[in-house]
């Protein structure tokens, strides 16, 4: 009996610290200490919707000052039948840096899909973050599988060495992949969060404080030189392969169609950051430049790629990453390859990627993001991944012409890159001779670049200025831009429809008025469609929505006599055209106070 008591006593002694730790954990949760590590939270501003959690990245960063936040793109808590839900995962390029918002490739894709498949409601949720790598991408993939994705798009790899938890980053955790993933999981506990904050506060007190005036690139790097084929270089490749393999295995097993893109970076117009040792990046870059000038593009390409490979400051992914991506797409069912690099090469002289599509080392310009969207779009098309019939086709040329990216967005990107390049590792100061300009676009983009105003405020001011100057085409572009940012705000569809009608762009007006009604089939939206079709000389369609208004128990726009007149117009339009018929139709439209439409038929008679 004494021996049994001794065992119980020892067990209690061992359990006591665990009980104490559990008590502290419960206490911290009761007082809501720390951060919520979940990827999504309920939208505090819109009931029935979810959004990306602003603190979702915290568990990947050892220093909270470096933790980044993503987009706030809503999706409905309860997924409707006609909704096609796309999740986008990756790093800063995937998020659309430096333009963000509608400059990002996923917005180019969203715009194209919503116009080609108007019967579907596309929810495109981008959960990409700056300064993260495959650990974050994998963790987010494990969470989104529970949110009914129809498609997942992935672009990641350039941050593998210096992104959060990377081998050369300030957020590095020593150990193998299993240990690092365990630490990520442990950081979800409040007690571990408290410990991390104590360690961080102590480091700030006795060590070097983080200087937030320095750019994030510099703040994230602790190991500037990672030599080609070194142990750290190979470890980065192993890490990427392991995490991406686990991601593909998970999504393939869950039967979630996934498209993974090859990576692109500046080969021709970026000198190596650090060249030393037996593999001289600078020598190969110089040789590549000479060969390019002489028109030997094949040899030039090979040397530019070697210069990138040998560059010891690893902000550009090694070639092995694209090989891994291609291998995984062949290996796992339902995992598709978007060969974005090949598409970029088609748009460049000699297939050598440079400043024509890349802004600095890895981030595309607006043309580059459009090409990136085209790469994913082609795979969606080829794989028949959308279970609906297209109602129209938008070519790549049409997409470039119609995409609602404003001049403010474009200039904002220019200013962001200028500021980035002025710091480490580019160290290209902005010259004193630079003059920003004083147009409304330049003023708003400048204020936006230094965080004096929000993007939404910039768009509101741009819209007001366009309307004040009678530039309804520009006002329509701004409205479409804000609509893409807020696809559940029905009023923007109505505004876009009205502007389209006023510009005599009946196709645009028809699309947006219909979309407003599809998303919210209210009598008000039915009435908008009725008026649009009536004023556009489409009486058959107008009567359809007039019937909807009557069935809704709302006062119809038409009384019995007016409705009869409209039916007579329909009848006359079906008959063979004649001067007499045109005159009768014109008279009917005059009776309905639709003088502009009446004038059209009078004009027909005068020919």
N, C-alpha and C positions, 0 to 999 in steps of 0.2 A: 504493500500500500504506500509505503514511504517513497519507493522508487517511482510509482505512478505520479505521486504529488510532485516529485522532482522534475519529471518530464513536463507536467502541466505548467510548472513554474517557469521552466526554461522556454517553453512555447509562448507563454504570456510575455516573458521578457523580450523575446524576439519580435512578437507581434506589436508590442507597445509603441515602438518608433513608427511602425507603419500606420497604426491607428492615429497617432499624433499627426503624421503627415496628411492622412485623409481628413482629419478634423480641420487642419489649416487650409487644405484645398477647398473643403465645403464652405469654410468661413470666407475665403477670398471670393468664391462664386456668389455667396449671399450678398457681399458688398460690391459685386460687379467689378472686381478688380481686373486690370489687364485688358486684353483684346480678344475679340471673337475671331477664331481662325477659319471659320467656314467661308466657302467661296461666295455664297449668295446669302442675302438677307431680304426680308420684306421691305419693299419700297416705302419709306416713311411718308412720302408725298402722294402716293397713288395706291389706294386699296386694291387688292387683287393682283398685284404685280410683284415680281422679284427683281433684284438688281445686284450687281457685283458689290461685294463687301469692301469698303475702303481699307479695312485692316487685313484683308486676305493675304497680303504679302509678308506680314510682319514675322511670321515664323521662319522665313527663309533668310532673314537678315540678322546678323549678330548686333548690328547697330540700328536702332529705330530711325535715326536721322537719315539713313540711306534708303529706307523702305519706300517703295513706290506705290502709286495708286493707278488704277485702270479706268476704263470707261464706265459710264453710268447708263447702260442700255437695258431697258426694261424688257421683261418677258412675262407673259401671263402665268399666274399660279396654276390655273386650270387650262390646259392646252386644248384649243378648239379643233374640230375635225379638219377644217380647211387650212390649218397652220402648218407651215414647213419651218422647222426650227434648226438653225445652223449655229454651232458654236465655233469660235475661232480662238486658237491658242498659240501663244508664241511670245516674242520679245518686242523690242522697240520698233523694229521694221514692221512686224505684224500689227502693231498698234497704230502705225501710220506716221511715225516721227519723220520730219519735223512738223508736218501739216496737221496731223491728228484729224479728228472730225471727218469731213468728206474727202480729204486727201488720201485716206487709208484705202488699201486695196479692197477691204471688205465692203466699204460703202460703194465703190465702183461696181462691185458685184451685186450688191443689194439693189442698186438703182436699175441695173440691167434686168435682173430677175423679176422685180416687181412689175416692170413694164411688159415683159414677155409672158408672164404668167399672172395676169391680173386677178384671176379667180382664187389665187392662193394668197394667204397672209404670211409673208416671210418675216420671221423673227431671226435677226442676225445679231448674235451676242458675242462681242469681242472681249475676251477676258485676258488679253495679252498685257504684259507689264514690261517696263523698262528695267534693265539690269538684272534679268533673271535668265536661267538656263533650263536644261532638260529636267532638273529636279522639280522645278515649279511646274513645268508643262505636264509632267507625269502626274504630279499630285492633283492638279486641276482636272486632268482627264479622268482620274479615279472618282472625282466628285460629279462631273457633268453627266456621267452615265446614268445617274439617278434622275435627270431632268428631261427625259424623253427627247434626246437629240435625234434628228433625222439625218444629220450630216455633221462631220467634224472636219475643220480645216486646220492644218498645222504648218507653221513656218518657224523653225528654230535651229540654232547652231552657232551663230556668231558670238554668243556670250558664254560659251561653254567654259572658257578658262577664267573669265573675269566677272561673270554674273554671280549672283548670290550662291554661295556654297561651291563656287568654282575653285580650281586648284591654285590659281594665282590671285584670288580675290581677298579682300579684307574680311569677308564673311566666310572664309574657308573653315571647314571642320576636318581635322585630320582623321583618317580612317577609311575603311572601305565603304562601298555603296550601301551595304546593309546597315552599318553603324550610322551613316549620315541620315538615312531614311528613318531610323529609330529616333535620332535627335529631333528631326522635323516633327515626328509624332509626339515626342515628349513636350515640345514647345507649345502644344495645344493645352497643356495643363497650366493652371494659374500659378501653382507653386514654382514651376520651372520658369514661367514668365517673370515672377518676382525675383528669382535668383539671377536671371539674365539682366534685369534692370539694376540690381545691386552691383553686379560685375561691371556693367556699363558705366554706372555712376562713379564707381571707384576708379575706373580707368580714366574717366574725364577729370576726376579730381587730382590724380597723381600723374597722369600721362598726358599725351598730346590730345587736345580737343579737336573734334572734327570741324574743319573750316568749311561752312556751307557756301562760302563765296567761290570755292573751287568747284569745277564741274563734276558731275557724278562719275564720269569716266575716270578721273584722277582719284576720287575718293574710294572707288571700288578696287583699285589695283594695288596689290602689295608686292607682287613678283613681276617686275617689268620684263625680265628676260627668260623666256622659255624656249630653249634651243630646239631646233628641228631634230626629231628622233630621240630626244632626251627622255628620261623616265617620266617627267611631268607631262611632256608632249603626248607620250603614249597613254598615260593615265587619263588624259582628257578624252582621247579617242575611245578608250574602254568605257569610260563613264557615259559618254554619249550613246555608244552602241547598246549598253546595258539598259539605260533608261528608255531609249526609243524602242528597243525591242520589247520591253515590258508594256509600253504604251500600245504598240501594235498588237501584241498578244491579247491585251485586255479588250480593246475596241473590236478586234476581229471576233473574239469569243462572244462578245455581246451583240454581234451582228449589227454594229453601227458603222455605216459607210464612212470612210475617212480618207481624206486626200492630204498627202504630205508633199511638200514642195522641196525641190532642190534649192540650194542657196546661191545667191549672187553677191558679188563684191567688186569693188573697183580694181581692175587689173592694170589699166593703161595710165591712168591719171592720178595715181597716188604713190609717191615714193615710199619705200619701206620705212617704218618708224625707227626700228633698231636693226642694224646690220653689223654682225661681228662673228668671229669664229671661222671655222673652216667652210661653212656654207654662207657665202656672201650674197645677201639679198640685193645689196646695192649694185654689185657687178652685173647680176642677171637683169636688173631693172634697166640699167644703162644700155646693155646689149639689146634688150627688147625695144627700147626707144629707137635705137639706130635701125634695127631691122624693120620696125613699123614704118619709119620715114622712107625706107627703101622699098616698101611694098611687099616684103617677105612676111606676110601675116601669120603663116603657120609657125615659123620659127620664132617670130615675135611673141605670139601667144604662149608658146612653151616657156620662154624666158620670163615673161610677165607672171605666169603661174608659179614658176620656181621662186621668183622674187617674193611673192606672197607667202609661199610655203616657208621660206627661210627667214622671213620677218619675225624677229623674236618677241615683239610686242603683239600678242595674239588677239587682236580685235577682229581679225578675219578668219573664218573657219578654214581648217585644212581640207585639202581635196578628199581625204578619207571620209569626211562626213557625208558628202554627196554619194559616195560609193555605198556607204552604210544605208542611206535612205533608199537608194535604188534596190538594194538587196532585200531590205525589209518589205518593200512594196511587192516584190516578186514572191516573197516567202509566205505572206499572210493573206488569206482570202478577205476581200472587202476593203483592203488597204490599197488606195490608188496613188499613182505617181503623177504629180504636176511638175513637169520638167521646166521650171521657170528659167533656169539658167540657159537652157537651149533656146528658149524663146527670146531672151535678152540678146543672146549671141546673134540671132537672126536680124535684130534691129541695129546691130553695130557693124562698122566697117571691119571686115576680116574676122568677124566673130569675137572681137576683143572688147570686153566690157569696160566702159570708161565714163567720162563726165556727161556724155549724151543722155545717160539714164541714171547715173549714180551721183549723188550730191557730194559725198566725201569718201568714206571708206566702205560703208555698207548700205546706207539708206537711199532708196530710190527718189528721183524727182517725180513730178506728177505723171509724166509719160511713163516712167518706170513702174509706178504703182498701177497705172492703167494696164500695162503689159502683164504685171503680176496677176491682176484680176482676170485677165484673158487666159492665163495659164490654168488657173483653177476652173474657170468657166468651161474651157475645152474639155476638161476631165469630167465635169458634171454632165456635159453634153454627151461625150463618148460613152460614159457609163450609164446613161439614162437614169440618173440618180434622183430626178424629180418626177414623181408619178402623176404628171399632168401634161396636157397638150398645150404647146405654145400657141398664143393667140396672135403673136407678132414676132418678128426677128429683128434684133438690133445688132447691126454689124459693129465691128471694132471702131471703124471710122465714125459711125453715128454716135457711138458711146463717147468718143473723144470730143465730138462737137456738142453733145447735149448735156454731159455730166455737169451738175450744178456745183462746181467748185468756183468760188468767187475770187476776184483779184485780191481781196483781203486775205483769203486763205493762202494764196500763192505767195504774196509778199511776206506774210507771217512766217512761212517756211524759209524764205530767203533770210529774214532777220535772225531766225533761230540758228540757222547754219553759220551765219556770220559770227554770232556770239560763241557758238561751239568752237569754231575754228580759231577764235582769238585766244583760246585756252589750250591747256595740255591735252593731247600730245601734238597738236597741229602747230600751235604757237604762231599764228598768223594774225597779228594785231590789226584792228580796223583802222584804216588810215584816217588822218585828220581831215583829208580832203573829201572824205565821203559825205555826200549830201543826200539825206533820206528822201526829200521831196515833201510837198505839202498838199497833195491831193487828198480827198476824203478817204480813199482806199489806203494811202500811205499813212495817214494820221491814225486811222483805226488799227491797221496792222502793227504800227509802232507801239501804240498803247497796249495792244493785246500781247505783244512780245515781251513787255516788261511788267505784265500782270496788273496793269492799271484798270483794265476792264475785262469782262468775261467775253467768251466767244459769242454768247447769245446777245449781249449788249451790242457788240460790234455788228452783228447781223441786223438787229433792230434799227440801229442808226443808219446802216447802209440801205435798208428798205425805205426808211423815211426820206432819205436823201434822193433815192431813185424816184419815188413818187412825187416829191416836190419838184423834180426836174422833168417830170413827165416821161421818165424812162421806164415804161412798164415791162419791157423785156428784161431789164436788169432786176426789177422788182420781182418778176416771176422766178428768176434764177435764185434770188435770195430766199424766196418762199419755199422753193423746192429744196434748197440747202437745209433750211430749218426743219422742214418736213422729214428729211432723212434722219436728222438727229432726234426727232420726236414723232416717230411713225404712228403713235396712238393718239396724237392730238388731231382730232377730226377737222377742226376749224381750218388747219393749214391746207388740207385737201380742197376745201371750199374756196379759200382765197386763191389757190393755184388755178382752180377751175375758172373762176371769174376773170382772173388776169388772162388766162388762155383765150377765153371767149372775146374779151376786149381787144386782144391782139389778133383776132380772127384765126387763131391757132385752134381749130375745132377739135383736132385729134387730142391735143393736150387737155383741152377743157373737158372733153368726153371722158378721158381716162380718169381725171381727178374727181369729177363729179360722181362718176360711177364708183370709184374707190371709196369715197366718203359714204355713199349709200351702202356698199357691201360691208364696210366696217361698222356702220351704225345705221341700220335700215329704219330711220325715223321719218315721220311725215315731212319734216323740214328738209331733209336730204332728198326725199322723193319729189318734193316741190321744186327744189333746185334743178333736178334732172328734167322735170316736166318743162320748166321755163326755158332751160337750155335747148331742148329738142324743139320746142315750139318756135323759139326765136331763130333757130338754125334751119328752119324749114324741113323738119323731120316730124311731121304730125303723127305718123303711125307710132313712133316711139314715145311721143308726148302723151298720147292717149293711154299707153300702157301705165305710165306713172300717174296719170290722172285717175285711172281705175284703182291704183294702190292707195291713193289719197282717200278715195270714196270708201274703200273697204276698211280703211283705218278709222273711219268715222269722223274724219276731218273735213272741214269745208273745202269743197273742190274749187279749183281756180276757175272751172268752167260751169256755167249754168247750162240748162238743157238746150237752149237755143244756140249757145256758143259751141257746145259740143257737137251739135248737128252741123254747124258750119264747118267745123274741123273735119268731120267725116265726109262732107261734100268735097273739100279740098283734096282729101286722100283719094276719093273716087276720080276726080278730074286728073290728078297726077298720074293715075294708072292708065288713063286713055292716051291715045296718040297725041303728041304735042301739036297745038294749033294756036293761031293768034286769038281765036275766040276763047279757048280754054285758058290761055295765059291771062286774058283780060278778066275772066270770071274769077280765077284764083287771086289776081291782084285785088279785085273788089272785095273778095272775102277777107283777105288779110287786112285791108283798110278797115273793114268792119270790126276786126279784132284789135285795132290800133297797132298792128305790126307793120308800120309804114316802110321800114327798111326792107323787109321781105317782099312787100307789095311792089316796091320800086324795082326789085330784081326781075319780076315778071313783066312789068311795063317795059323794062329795058330789052327783054327778049323780043317783045313785039316790034320794037323800033329797029331791029336788025334787018 
